[in-house]
Amino acid sequence: MVSSRILFGALAGAALMQAQMAQAATAAAPCLNEDEVTALVGYALPSVIDGTMKGCKPHLSSNGYFATRGSEFLGRYAARKDQNWPLAKSAFLKLGSSKDAKMADMMKNLPDNAVQPFVEAMVSEMVSGEIKPDQCTAIERGVRLLSPLPPENTAELVTFILVLADKPKPGKTSSFPICKPAA
């Protein structure tokens, strides 16, 4: 699906976050409900956007979307971080507990103002280090296309795509532990 690939490219950090969290997931890992995924995506998007803009800056036009409107776009998403944090933290800890329960317990007991910069820096660095220069133009275009959406709709759209993409091959576990909705 070309459109899904473009969207995933545009939201590279969400896909990268999915890959990183997949490493933490095990067959017995607790799943995240869609609200938790949406909060996690919504909280991570400012770091994803920041990491993308930093990683792509040398490869994009100085009059392109990131250069001219990127800071404004980033600000709209960053303004919602506090609202997303409580549920995002819960989801982050749930995922982390499947990999390292002691580390998750330690993180749970730290004050939010100590955990948040750690999570944000980790996501931003992951994104800026993983984006390939030839992806930058497509990512910038995808972000420009998504820019009219309110940040909460973008987070829900990414969650929707992650749920749709969560189709493991027979005999394999999901790469991202999203709970199946009740029938």
Backbone torsions as a table, in degrees:
resi	resn	phi	psi	omega
1	MET	NA	107.9	-176.2
2	VAL	-62.3	-44.4	-177.8
3	SER	-62.7	-36.5	177.1
4	SER	-65.7	-39.6	179.9
5	ARG	-65.3	-40.4	178.6
6	ILE	-64.0	-44.4	-179.9
7	LEU	-63.8	-43.4	178.1
8	PHE	-63.0	-37.6	177.0
9	GLY	-64.1	-43.0	-179.6
10	ALA	-64.6	-29.5	179.2
11	LEU	-114.2	52.4	-172.7
12	ALA	-53.2	-39.7	-179.2
13	GLY	-63.1	-36.2	177.4
14	ALA	-62.5	-42.5	177.2
15	ALA	-67.5	-40.9	178.7
16	LEU	-65.8	-38.8	178.1
17	MET	-62.8	-38.7	178.1
18	GLN	-60.6	-45.1	-179.2
19	ALA	-64.7	-41.6	179.8
20	GLN	-65.4	-41.6	-179.2
21	MET	-72.5	-26.3	177.2
22	ALA	-64.3	-35.2	177.3
23	GLN	-63.9	-32.7	179.9
24	ALA	-79.8	-21.2	-176.9
25	ALA	-76.0	142.4	173.9
26	THR	-127.1	173.7	-179.5
27	ALA	-58.1	-31.2	-177.6
28	ALA	-96.6	8.6	-176.7
29	ALA	-64.7	142.0	175.6
30	PRO	-67.7	148.4	179.5
31	CYS	-93.2	161.8	176.5
32	LEU	-104.9	138.0	174.1
33	ASN	-79.8	169.1	-174.8
34	GLU	-62.7	-33.8	177.1
35	ASP	-64.0	-40.2	178.1
36	GLU	-65.9	-42.6	178.5
37	VAL	-62.3	-44.7	-179.9
38	THR	-61.5	-42.9	178.5
39	ALA	-65.2	-41.9	179.0
40	LEU	-62.9	-45.7	178.3
41	VAL	-63.4	-47.4	-179.8
42	GLY	-60.0	-38.6	178.4
43	TYR	-70.8	-39.1	-176.0
44	ALA	-78.0	-24.6	-174.6
45	LEU	-55.1	-42.0	177.6
46	PRO	-59.0	-39.4	177.5
47	SER	-69.9	-36.0	176.8
48	VAL	-63.5	-47.4	-179.8
49	ILE	-62.1	-46.4	-180.0
50	ASP	-61.0	-47.3	179.6
51	GLY	-63.4	-37.7	178.7
52	THR	-65.9	-46.3	-179.1
53	MET	-62.9	-41.1	179.0
54	LYS	-66.2	-45.5	-178.4
55	GLY	-67.9	-30.9	-176.0
56	CYS	-94.9	-16.0	-175.0
57	LYS	-48.8	-46.0	-178.4
58	PRO	-69.1	-11.2	-173.4
59	HIS	-110.8	4.0	-175.9
60	LEU	-122.2	162.1	179.3
61	SER	-65.4	146.1	178.1
62	SER	-74.6	-7.6	175.0
63	ASN	-117.2	19.4	177.2
64	GLY	-80.3	-178.5	-175.6
65	TYR	-60.5	-47.0	-178.6
66	PHE	-62.3	-41.2	-177.8
67	ALA	-69.9	-35.5	-174.5
68	THR	-97.4	-28.8	-176.2
69	ARG	-129.9	-1.2	-175.4
70	GLY	-58.7	-42.4	-179.1
71	SER	-64.6	-41.0	177.7
72	GLU	-64.0	-45.2	179.0
73	PHE	-59.6	-48.3	178.7
74	LEU	-58.8	-42.6	-179.4
75	GLY	-60.8	-38.8	178.6
76	ARG	-62.2	-39.3	-179.0
77	TYR	-76.9	-38.9	179.7
78	ALA	-64.4	-30.0	-179.2
79	ALA	-63.4	-18.9	-178.0
80	ARG	-100.9	0.1	-176.4
81	LYS	-58.2	-45.8	-178.1
82	ASP	-60.8	-38.7	179.3
83	GLN	-66.2	-36.5	-178.3
84	ASN	-82.1	-21.4	-170.1
85	TRP	-56.8	-50.2	-174.1
86	PRO	-55.5	-47.8	-179.5
87	LEU	-74.5	-34.8	177.2
88	ALA	-64.3	-40.3	178.9
89	LYS	-62.6	-44.5	178.5
90	SER	-58.6	-45.0	179.5
91	ALA	-65.5	-42.8	178.7
92	PHE	-59.4	-45.8	179.4
93	LEU	-67.4	-37.0	178.1
94	LYS	-62.1	-45.0	178.6
95	LEU	-66.3	-42.9	-179.3
96	GLY	-65.2	-32.7	-178.0
97	SER	-66.9	-24.5	179.4
98	SER	-74.3	-19.4	-179.9
99	LYS	-99.5	-45.8	-175.2
100	ASP	-148.9	93.5	-175.2
101	ALA	-61.2	-38.2	-179.6
102	LYS	-65.3	-42.6	178.9
103	MET	-64.6	-42.6	178.5
104	ALA	-61.6	-41.2	178.0
105	ASP	-63.5	-41.5	178.4
106	MET	-62.5	-45.8	-179.4
107	MET	-63.2	-37.6	-179.4
108	LYS	-62.6	-33.2	-177.0
109	ASN	-87.2	-8.8	177.4
110	LEU	-79.5	152.1	175.7
111	PRO	-67.6	149.6	-178.7
112	ASP	-53.8	-38.9	-177.7
113	ASN	-68.1	-9.6	172.9
114	ALA	-94.9	-32.9	-177.3
115	VAL	-80.3	-41.8	-174.8
116	GLN	-57.2	-49.7	179.8
117	PRO	-61.9	-33.2	177.6
118	PHE	-63.2	-49.2	-179.2
119	VAL	-62.7	-46.3	-177.8
120	GLU	-63.5	-44.3	179.4
121	ALA	-65.0	-40.6	179.8
122	MET	-61.1	-47.0	-178.9
123	VAL	-65.6	-46.7	-178.4
124	SER	-60.6	-45.2	179.2
125	GLU	-65.6	-41.8	177.7
126	MET	-56.6	-45.8	-176.3
127	VAL	-67.9	-52.9	-175.9
128	SER	-63.3	-29.6	179.7
129	GLY	-81.9	-17.8	-175.1
130	GLU	-101.9	-18.7	-178.2
131	ILE	-74.6	132.0	177.4
132	LYS	-90.1	142.5	-176.9
133	PRO	-52.8	-35.0	-178.2
134	ASP	-74.5	-5.1	176.2
135	GLN	-91.5	-16.4	-170.1
136	CYS	-61.7	-42.5	-179.1
137	THR	-63.2	-44.0	178.8
138	ALA	-65.8	-40.1	179.1
139	ILE	-63.8	-45.6	179.3
140	GLU	-60.4	-41.8	178.3
141	ARG	-63.2	-46.2	179.5
142	GLY	-59.6	-42.0	178.4
143	VAL	-64.6	-41.9	177.7
144	ARG	-60.4	-40.9	179.0
145	LEU	-66.2	-33.8	179.5
146	LEU	-82.0	-15.9	-171.5
147	SER	-56.8	-31.8	177.8
148	PRO	-69.1	-20.4	-179.8
149	LEU	-70.9	143.9	171.0
150	PRO	-64.8	148.1	-178.6
151	PRO	-52.7	-37.9	-178.9
152	GLU	-65.8	-32.9	176.9
153	ASN	-71.0	-36.4	177.3
154	THR	-63.5	-44.2	178.7
155	ALA	-62.2	-41.2	178.1
156	GLU	-67.1	-37.1	178.3
157	LEU	-64.6	-43.7	177.5
158	VAL	-61.9	-43.0	178.0
159	THR	-60.9	-45.2	178.3
160	PHE	-56.3	-45.6	-179.8
161	ILE	-67.1	-40.1	177.7
162	LEU	-62.3	-40.5	178.2
163	VAL	-64.5	-44.5	178.6
164	LEU	-63.5	-37.6	-177.6
165	ALA	-78.2	-11.5	-177.0
166	ASP	-78.5	69.8	-179.7
167	LYS	-126.6	79.9	-179.1
168	PRO	-66.6	151.9	177.0
169	LYS	-65.9	153.7	179.2
170	PRO	-52.6	132.9	-179.9
171	GLY	84.9	-3.9	179.9
172	LYS	-108.6	154.4	175.6
173	THR	-90.9	160.2	179.4
174	SER	-62.5	144.8	177.5
175	SER	-77.2	-12.8	-179.6
176	PHE	-143.4	117.7	-171.2
177	PRO	-75.3	77.4	177.4
178	ILE	-96.5	127.5	179.8
179	CYS	-64.3	142.3	175.4
180	LYS	-75.8	133.1	179.7
181	PRO	-64.0	148.8	177.4
182	ALA	-66.0	139.9	-177.9
183	ALA	-76.1	NA	NA
